[in-house]
Amino acid sequence: MTRHLKVLVSAYACEPDKGSEPGVGWNWVKQIARFHEVWVITRANNRESVEQALTKEPMPNIHWVYFDLPRWVRFWKKGQRGVHLYYYLWQIGAYFEGKRLHKEADFDVVHHITFGNYWMPSFLSLLPVPFVWGPVGGAESAPRAFYKTFSFRGKTYEWLRDMARWVGEKDPFVCLNIKRADITLAKARETAERLRLLGAKGMQIYPESGITNTELATLSAIPLRNSNPFRLVSIGRLIHWKGFHLGLIAFAQFQKKFPACEYWLIGDGPEVGNLKRIAQRFCVTEKVQFFGNLTRQQVLGKLAECDVLVHPSLHDSGGWVCVEAMAVGRPVICLDLGGPALQVTEEVGFKVPAITPEQTVNELEQAMLQLAYDTVLRRSMGEAARQRVKKYFDWDKKGECIKEVYQRVLARCNETNSMKCFRE
């Protein structure tokens, strides 16, 4: 019988009923607490949503430690402005919180979960405890050939991101983080390859996204769609690296051959004006609808009214929306990059190679045509997508895997300690 461990978790982002980083933090913590006693260091501004969720679903195995830097340190942070600097400083403070807690609880494992960014350190790796790092991402990059499709703002973002990543890899604390991690979990193959080059050990590719049993039951009950018009949908922040401009141009070509169609875009962001101009330039404004930001329930409702998810992201470590679309039984068209490339197989959708913008747009169009004309293929992919989510992305099954990760970490550490004693 596996003994209950004392686990310290660093989850800067951790909120219920959210996707992306907050959802990762929340769901991983829940799964760890199924088997072990957990102390979670998270931001103080997550407290209200966490405590509201706990009134409906108490989790006595979890001790919540809400921590923020003093107001005089964080006065300049507003929304995403200054988030990376604040996060770095927060990690330093979290280390001292963790050190204090370790004296009281004597942890068996320390696990850093969010932010899941490989080029920023977790100072909790300095504690004298076996350390699990991840899943982390961030090595995924837009292929250089696609830079010409970006606005000046988009190009600037990519250059600054590359610079930050380069600087981060030179940070001695990041280097120490990589060295001290007993097991490193990578969100996607690009990050795994980069971390191997940097000397990470115990490397494992482990997608961050999942779906709960309750959500899976609800989404699986949504019927497969078989009515006109044929409807494609893209969901996410309207930012350059999500690649929605590629999906929109592919749709403009596609609709000339299959007129009974629509393209819905759900989300908001700095690229909305550019996307609307593309729709005008290609004369598809009447077939394209922009819905702006919607609640999660509204998004899932819109997804049920569509036939295929188009997710042409150029460097997405996660790709939660792909898993949700698959749970609804919708085939996915994505690029063969990042997290979506691990989620989508040829049985459940199309993974388009991203070599040049022209080639990518043409292959996106061909995938749209194939799914539009072949209703049998669309249905079989939808059914296979649901089965794949049940098999690989059910949070409870991922929880079992997390438990096994800890067992391997402790076994490896015990073996190392035994060898040290033998040599002495």
N, C-alpha and C positions, 0 to 999 in steps of 0.2 A: 504493500500500500504506500502510495506517494505521500510523504509528510507535507504538512502545511508549512510554507515558507513565509518569512517576513520580507516583503518586497517594497522598496522605495521607488516610486515612479515620478519622473519629471515630465509634467504635461502642461506647458505654458498655455496652450490652447486646449480646452476641454469643456465642451458644452453639449447637453442633450439635444436631440432632434435637429442636428446640424450635419452638413456634409463637410468635406475638405478637412483641414487640420483640426477644428473643434470636434468634429465627428469622430475622427481617428482617435484623439485623446480619450473621449468619453467611452467609446466602444471597447477600446483596448483595456482601459481600466476595469470596466465591467467584467470582461472576460478573465482577466487576471484574478479578480476577486472571487470568481467561481471556485477557485482552487486554493487561494492563498489569502493571507492577511496583507492589506495594502495600505501604504501611506502615500498620498498624492500631494505633491507640491504643484500648485497651479496659481494662476493670477487671481487676485482678489476680485476683479470685476466679473469673474465667472460665478461668483458665489450665489447670486440671486437665482440664476437659471438652474444651477446644480441643486440648490436647496428646494426649489419648487418641484423638481423631478423626484427628489428623495421623499417628498410627502406622498407621492403616488407609488413609488417603488423603493422602499428602504433598502439600503445596502450596508448592513452592520459590519461587514468585513473591511470597509474602507474608512480610513481616517483622512479627512480633508484638511490640508494645510494651505490656507489662502495667504499668498504673499505678494506684496508689491513694494517697489522702491518708494522712498519718501517722496512726498509731493514736490519738494524743491528739485528733485532729480528728474521728475517726469513731466514738469509743467509744459515742456516744449513738445511733448508727444501728443499728436492728435490724429486719430484714425490710423492710417498707414504711414503718415508722416513720421519719419524717424524710428520706424518700428524695429529695424534691424539693430540699430545702436542700442535702443532701449532693451531689446531682447538679450543682447550680449551682456549688458550690465545686470539685467535681471538674473541671468544664469550665474553670475558671480554671487549675488545675494542668495540665490537658491542653494548654492554650495554650502554656505554657512548655516542655512536652515537645515540642510541635509546632514551636516556634520553634527549639529545639536541633536537631531532626531536619532542618529545612529548611536550616540552615546546612551540614549534611553532605550532604544528598541533592539539594537544589535542585528542589523539587516543581513539576510542571506544573499539577496540579489538587489542590485540597483539597475533600473531600466529607464533610459531616456527615450521618450516617445515623440513629443512635439516641442518645438518645431522639428520636422523631419528634414533637416537640411545638412548635408554632409560637410559643407565648408564653414559651418559655425559650430563651436565646441559646446559640450555639456561639461561643466566643471565638476559635476557629480562623479565623473570618471576618476577624480582624484581620491575618492574615498577608498579605503582598503577593503573593498567588497567586490565580488565578481560583477562585471559590468556588461549589460546588454545594450546595444546601441541600434535604435531604429524601430521601424523601417525609415531609412533616410533616402532622400533623392537629391536632385539638383544638378547632376552631371548631364542631364538631357539638354540638348541644344538644338535650336533650329538650324538645319543645314544652310551653309553659307549661300547656296544658290537662291535661297528664298528671301534673302535680305532685300533684294531689289523690289520685292512686292510690299515692303513695309514703308510706312510713313517715316518722316524724320524722327518723330517721337518714338516709333517702334525701333528704329535702328539705334537710337540713343539708348533706349532701354536695354537692348541686347549687348551693346558695347559695355555699358556700366555693369551689367550682370556678369559678363565675362571677366571684367576687371575685379569685381568683388570676389568672384570665385577664385581667381588667381591669387589675390591677396589672402583670402581665407586659407588656401592650401599652404601658405607660408607661415600662418599663425602657429607658433610653437604649441599652443594649447590644442589646436586642431590636430596637429601631428601627434601629440601625447594622447589625445582622445582615440585616434586610430590605433595607436600602439597598445593602449590599455584595454580596449574593448575585447572581451572574451569571445563574443559572437557579434558580428555586424550584419544587420538585416538591410537589404537594399530594395527599394521600391521597384526598380526597373534594371534591365541588363546594362544600360549605359552607366548608371551609377556603380553597379557591381564591378564593371570592368575598370572604372576609374579608381575605385577604392582598392582593388587588387594591386594596381600599379603603385598606389601610395602605401602599400604594406599592410592592409587590413587582414586580419586572420579570422577564421571561422565564418567566412563569407557565405551568406545564403540570400537568394532572391526571394523576397516575400512581399507580394502586393499588399498595400495598406488597406484597400477598400473591402467593405463587406456589407452584408444586409441582414437584418434581424429576422427571426422566424415569423414574427407578427407581420412585418412588412412584406416578407416573401409570400405569405399566405394571401395577403390583400392584393399584391401586385399580380400574383399568379392567377387570381380569379378574373382579371380583366380579359375579356375575350379578344382573340386575334381579329384584326380588322380586315374586311374584304369589301370595301365600298369605295365609290368615287367621291371626290378626286383622290388620286394617289398623292399622299402627303408625306413630305420629308420634314424633319425638324432638327434644329441644332439648339443646344441649351448650354448656357454658361456666360461668363463675363465677356462682353464684347471688347476684347483686347486683341492686339495684332497676332500674338503667338498662338491663339486658339485656332487660327487658320480659317475662320468663317468666310473670309474673302475668297478663299479657294473653293469652298463649298458652294458659294453663291455664283461664282463664275461657271463652275461645273453644272449647276442647276440651269443657268441661262442657256447653256448648250443643250442640255438634256431636254428642256421643255419644248424645243423646236421639233424634236422627234416624238415626244410624248406630251401633247398639249394639256391633257386632263390631269393637271398636277398643281401642287402648291408647295411653297417652302416657308416654314415658320421658323422665326428666330426668337428665342426666349432669353432675356437677359438685358443688361445695360452696360455701358462702358464707353471709353473714349473713341472706340472705332465705329460707333453707331452712325455718325455722319458719313464716314467713308463708305460703309456698307450700303447706306441708302443711295449714295451717289453711284455706286457700282450697279445697283438695281435699276437706277434711271438710265445709266449708260447702256445697259444691255436690254432695256425696254421690258423689264419683268416686274415693274412696281405693282402691277395688279395681281401678280401671282405670289408676291412675297409679303408676309405680314411680320411686323415687329411688335412684340407684346411687352417689352420692357421687363422689369423685375416682377416676379410673381412669388407667392408663398410656395413652399414645397408641395403642399397638397394641390395647389393650382397647377404647378408644373407637371405633377404626375397625371392630373386630369387631362392636360393638353397632350401629354405623351400618349395617353390612351386613344386620342383622336388621330394619331399619326401612324404611318406604316413603317417608317425606317428612321433610325437616328443617324445623322451625319455628324461625325466628330473628328474633323481634320486637324487636330491639335499638333503643333510642331514640337513642343516639349512639355508634355503633361506627365508628371510622375505618377499621379493617381488615376483620375478618370472615373469618379464615382458614377457619373451619369451613364456611362456605358453599362455598368453593372445593373443600374436601375432599369434601363431600357431593356436589357436582356431578361430581367425578371418579369417585365411586362410582356415578354414574348416578341420583342421587336428586333429585327436584324440590325447590326451596327456596321456602318461604313466608317473606318478610321484610317489613320496612317500607321505604317509599320514602325512606330516610334514610341518610346516611353512606356508608361503604364498600360495604355489601351492595347498595345501590341501583345501584352501578356494576358489580357482579359479576353480578347477576341481571337477565335480560331476560324479556320475555313468552314467549319460546320455551322457557325453562328453569324457569320458576316464576311466582310471583305477588309483585308489589310492592304492598303495601297502603298507601294514603295514611294518614298519621298526623295527623288533624285533631282528633278527640276520642277519648277512651278507648272510648266506647260505639260509635261508628262503626267504630273500628279492630277491636274485638272482633268485631263483626258481620261485617266483611269478612274477617277471619281465618277465622271459622267457614265462610263461603261458599267460601273457597278450599279448606279442608279437605274440605268436602262434594263439591266438584267433582272433586278428585283421588281421593277415596274411591270415588265412583260410576263415574268414567270411567277404566278401566284402560288404554285405548288412549292417552288424553292423558297419563297418568302415564308410560307407556313412552316415548312420543315426546319428552316433556320430559326424561326421564332420558338418552336417547340424545343429544339436543341439548346437554344439560348437559356431557356428556363431551367432545363436539366443541368446545364453547366453551372449556373448560379447556385442551385441547390447543392451541387457536389463540391464546389470549390470556394464559394463566397459567402456561405452561411456563417454568421459570426460565431455560433456555438462550435462549429467545426474548426474555425480558426482559433478559438479559445483552447481547444485540445492541442493544437499545434504549438501555441504559446507555452503551454505547460511542458511539452516535450523539449522546447528550446531551453527552458530553465533546467530541466533534468540533464541535458547535454552539457550546459555551462558548468553545473556543479560537479558532474562526473569528470569533466576535463580539469577543473581546478583541483579536485581531490587527487587525480592522477599526477598532476604537476607537483603538488605538495608532497606526495609520497616519494616521487623521484628526488626531490630536494632532500628529504630526510635520508633516503638511501645513500645519496652522494656524501652527506655529512657524516 
